[in-house]
Amino acid sequence: MLSKWLKRVGYTFLVLFVLVNIIAAFHAYKFTHFYVDAQPVKKPQEMGLGEKTKAIFFGISYPKSKVVDSLNIPHETIQLKTADSIRLESWYAQKDSAKGTVLMFHGHGSSKSGIIAEARELYSMGYNVMLTDFRAHGNSEGTATSIGIYESKDVKAVYDHIAQKGEKNIIIWGISMGAATALKAVDEFGIKPSKMIIEMPFGSLHLAVQGRMKTMGLPAEPLSTLLTFWGGLELGTWAFAHQPSEYAKKLNCPVLLQWGAGDQRVTEDETNELFKNLASRDKVMIKYLQSGHESLFKKEKAKWVSVMSFFLNK
């Protein structure tokens, strides 16, 4: 009797283990892919029973971000190719006697439209700006995102394009995934920007998934570990090795790290750890007390403008 009972318990746990991993694999795939024809994601309270059940077991299909050109400053649309043959779309705004060029990179699920406000401000400060849709975002090719692992090739393509124009003062600005990806490009390709501005980069992809789970009101573990594992496997990479906190050890240029104290995705501890790891001797960290994981410019404009002006002009 005991032997049969133990077998039943064992089979039950095996079935549950397999089921949980299948569900995690579905969710990981949906989290790393966007769908052109997908409908806007509903809030849980707006879903019917069938929709909720489908979302729990098979994940949610997220629509690919769309681009709305409201930059309102003279600019050209540029098509670039990455080393792995992905077509990217960028906006490039030049001005006479520019102080340099700021390469701008958005966050996960966004597009260059989402960073227009920051671009206008930097342009008004006297800089050329180049805003780029990451692969699988906006008007760039692809439907799969690796949350910065392969997107580092996107950063390299943009950097090389501007460097080949003869620009000597290349500054990189990135927010969230954009900041983490820029750090990976420095580590992987040895690009050398004059200055780097990174807003709310995650310390590792695993921690980023943990943060995502917390904001959704779900237990961080074991879900984040399973999602990170399956997401990496589906994309053909070891996702646990994606650690911007480690990439920071190769960043030697002047760097400004910015973070919102109300950030529910990127913790203060991982932000402090990343800052400590920055190799640069000229580094500063600014915390925004009224902001979360969002546009710091839009939430605390006066402070953002003041900090950026000082950092860029020193």
C-alpha positions in Angstrom: 0.0 0.0 0.0 2.7 2.5 0.9 4.6 1.6 -2.2 1.6 2.3 -4.4 0.9 5.6 -2.5 4.5 6.8 -3.0 4.2 6.0 -6.8 1.0 8.0 -7.1 2.6 10.9 -5.3 5.7 10.6 -7.5 3.6 10.5 -10.7 1.5 13.5 -9.5 4.6 15.6 -8.9 6.1 14.5 -12.2 2.9 15.5 -14.0 2.8 18.9 -12.2 6.5 19.5 -13.0 6.0 18.8 -16.7 2.8 20.9 -16.8 4.5 23.9 -15.0 7.4 23.8 -17.4 5.1 23.6 -20.5 3.2 26.6 -19.2 6.5 28.5 -18.5 7.7 27.7 -22.0 4.5 29.2 -23.5 4.8 32.3 -21.4 8.5 32.7 -22.1 7.8 32.5 -25.9 5.0 35.1 -25.7 7.2 37.4 -23.6 10.0 37.4 -26.2 7.8 37.7 -29.3 5.5 40.4 -30.6 2.6 40.0 -33.0 1.7 42.5 -35.7 -2.0 41.6 -35.7 -2.4 41.1 -31.9 -5.1 43.1 -30.1 -4.2 45.5 -27.3 -3.6 43.6 -24.1 -6.6 43.7 -21.7 -6.4 44.2 -18.0 -7.3 41.1 -16.0 -10.5 42.6 -14.8 -11.6 43.2 -18.4 -11.1 39.5 -19.4 -13.8 36.9 -19.5 -13.3 33.5 -17.9 -12.1 31.9 -21.2 -9.6 34.7 -21.9 -8.2 34.4 -18.4 -7.8 30.7 -18.7 -6.1 31.0 -22.1 -3.8 33.7 -20.7 -2.8 31.5 -17.7 -2.0 28.4 -19.7 -0.7 29.9 -23.0 0.5 33.4 -22.1 -0.5 36.7 -23.7 0.1 37.8 -27.2 1.7 41.3 -27.1 1.2 43.6 -30.2 4.3 44.9 -31.9 4.9 48.5 -31.0 3.8 51.1 -33.6 5.6 54.2 -34.6 4.0 57.7 -34.7 6.3 60.3 -36.1 5.7 63.4 -33.9 9.3 64.4 -33.5 8.6 67.8 -35.0 12.2 68.7 -35.7 13.9 68.2 -39.1 15.0 64.6 -39.5 15.6 61.9 -42.0 14.6 58.2 -41.8 17.5 55.8 -42.1 17.6 52.1 -42.8 20.5 50.1 -41.3 21.5 46.5 -41.4 23.0 44.7 -38.4 25.8 42.1 -38.5 23.1 39.4 -38.5 21.2 41.0 -41.3 18.3 42.5 -39.4 16.9 45.8 -40.9 16.6 48.6 -38.4 14.9 51.9 -38.8 16.2 55.1 -37.3 15.4 58.8 -37.2 18.4 61.1 -37.5 18.1 64.8 -36.7 21.1 67.1 -37.4 21.7 70.7 -36.6 24.4 73.2 -37.5 27.4 73.3 -35.2 26.2 70.4 -33.1 28.1 69.6 -29.9 27.9 65.9 -30.7 25.5 63.1 -31.5 23.3 61.3 -29.0 22.3 57.7 -29.9 19.0 56.9 -28.2 17.6 53.5 -27.3 14.2 52.7 -26.0 12.9 50.0 -23.6 11.2 46.6 -24.0 7.9 46.8 -25.9 8.4 50.5 -26.8 9.7 52.2 -30.0 11.5 55.4 -31.0 8.2 57.1 -30.7 8.4 56.5 -26.9 11.5 58.6 -26.5 10.6 61.6 -28.6 10.3 63.9 -25.6 13.8 63.2 -24.5 15.1 63.5 -28.0 13.6 67.0 -28.5 15.1 68.2 -25.3 18.6 66.9 -26.2 18.3 68.4 -29.6 17.4 71.8 -28.0 20.6 71.4 -25.9 22.6 71.5 -29.1 23.0 67.8 -30.0 22.2 65.7 -33.1 20.0 62.9 -32.1 19.5 59.4 -33.6 16.5 57.4 -32.3 16.4 53.7 -33.3 13.7 51.0 -33.2 15.3 47.8 -31.8 14.7 44.6 -33.7 11.1 43.4 -33.3 10.0 46.9 -32.3 8.4 49.7 -34.2 9.4 49.7 -37.9 12.4 47.5 -37.6 12.4 43.9 -38.8 11.7 40.8 -36.7 9.2 39.6 -34.1 11.6 38.1 -31.5 13.3 40.1 -28.8 16.0 38.8 -26.6 15.8 41.7 -24.1 19.2 42.9 -25.0 21.2 39.8 -25.8 21.1 40.0 -29.6 20.0 43.7 -29.6 23.6 44.6 -28.8 24.2 44.2 -32.5 21.6 46.9 -33.1 23.6 49.3 -30.9 26.8 48.4 -32.7 25.2 49.0 -36.2 24.0 52.5 -35.1 27.3 53.4 -33.5 29.3 52.3 -36.5 27.0 54.3 -38.8 27.6 57.6 -36.9 31.3 56.9 -36.4 31.7 56.4 -40.2 30.3 59.9 -40.7 33.3 61.2 -38.8 31.5 62.1 -35.5 34.0 62.2 -32.7 31.6 63.0 -29.8 29.2 60.0 -29.7 27.1 59.8 -26.6 24.8 56.9 -25.9 21.5 57.3 -24.0 19.4 54.3 -23.1 16.4 53.6 -20.9 15.6 50.2 -19.2 16.3 47.5 -21.9 18.0 50.2 -24.0 20.5 51.0 -21.2 21.2 47.3 -20.5 21.7 46.6 -24.2 24.1 49.5 -24.6 26.2 48.1 -21.7 26.3 44.7 -23.5 27.5 46.4 -26.7 30.4 48.0 -24.8 31.3 44.6 -23.3 30.8 42.5 -26.5 32.1 44.8 -29.2 34.3 47.3 -27.3 32.6 50.4 -28.7 33.9 53.5 -27.1 31.3 56.3 -26.6 32.4 59.7 -25.3 29.8 59.5 -22.6 27.1 57.1 -21.5 23.7 57.9 -19.9 21.9 54.8 -18.6 18.5 55.1 -17.0 17.1 52.2 -15.0 19.2 49.3 -16.5 18.5 45.9 -14.9 21.4 44.1 -13.2 20.7 40.8 -14.9 18.0 39.3 -17.2 17.0 36.9 -14.4 16.5 39.9 -12.0 14.5 41.7 -14.8 12.1 38.8 -15.0 11.8 38.7 -11.2 10.8 42.4 -11.3 8.3 41.7 -14.0 6.7 39.0 -11.9 6.4 41.3 -8.9 4.7 44.0 -10.9 2.2 41.4 -12.0 1.5 40.3 -8.5 3.0 36.9 -9.0 5.6 35.0 -6.9 9.1 35.8 -8.2 10.3 32.2 -7.8 10.3 29.6 -9.3 8.5 31.5 -12.1 11.4 33.9 -13.0 13.9 31.0 -13.1 11.7 28.9 -15.3 10.9 31.8 -17.7 14.5 32.9 -17.9 15.6 29.3 -18.7 12.9 28.6 -21.3 13.2 32.1 -22.9 16.9 31.6 -23.4 16.5 28.1 -24.7 13.9 29.2 -27.2 16.2 32.0 -28.4 19.2 29.7 -28.6 21.2 31.4 -25.7 21.9 31.0 -22.0 19.8 33.9 -20.7 21.3 33.7 -17.2 24.6 35.0 -18.6 23.0 38.3 -19.7 24.2 40.5 -16.8 24.6 44.2 -17.4 26.0 44.6 -13.9 29.0 42.6 -15.1 29.2 44.4 -18.4 29.6 47.6 -16.4 33.1 46.5 -15.5 34.3 47.4 -19.0 32.7 50.9 -19.2 35.5 53.5 -18.8 34.0 56.6 -20.2 32.1 59.3 -18.1 28.8 57.7 -17.1 25.5 59.0 -15.6 23.3 56.3 -14.0 19.7 57.4 -13.2 17.0 55.5 -11.3 13.6 56.2 -9.9 13.1 55.5 -6.2 9.6 54.1 -6.9 10.9 51.5 -9.4 9.1 48.2 -8.9 11.1 46.4 -11.6 14.7 47.4 -11.0 15.6 47.4 -7.3 17.9 49.8 -5.5 20.3 47.0 -4.5 20.9 46.0 -8.2 21.2 49.6 -9.2 23.8 50.2 -6.5 25.7 47.0 -7.5 25.8 48.1 -11.1 27.0 51.5 -10.2 29.8 50.0 -8.0 30.9 47.8 -10.9 31.2 50.7 -13.4 34.9 50.9 -14.3 34.8 54.6 -15.0 36.4 56.9 -12.5 34.0 59.7 -13.7 30.7 58.3 -12.7 27.6 59.7 -10.9 24.3 58.2 -9.8 21.2 60.3 -9.5 18.0 59.0 -7.9 14.6 60.5 -8.7 12.4 60.3 -5.6 9.1 60.9 -7.3 9.6 58.4 -10.2 9.2 54.7 -10.9 10.1 52.6 -13.9 9.1 55.3 -16.4 10.3 58.3 -18.3 12.2 60.3 -15.7 12.1 63.3 -18.1 8.3 63.3 -18.2 7.9 62.7 -14.4 10.6 65.1 -13.1 11.4 67.3 -16.1 13.2 70.2 -14.3 15.5 67.8 -12.4 16.3 65.7 -15.5 17.1 68.7 -17.6 19.3 70.2 -14.9 21.2 66.9 -14.4 21.6 66.2 -18.1 22.8 69.7 -18.9 25.4 69.6 -16.2 26.7 66.1 -17.2 26.8 66.8 -20.9 28.5 70.1 -20.6 31.1 69.4 -17.9 
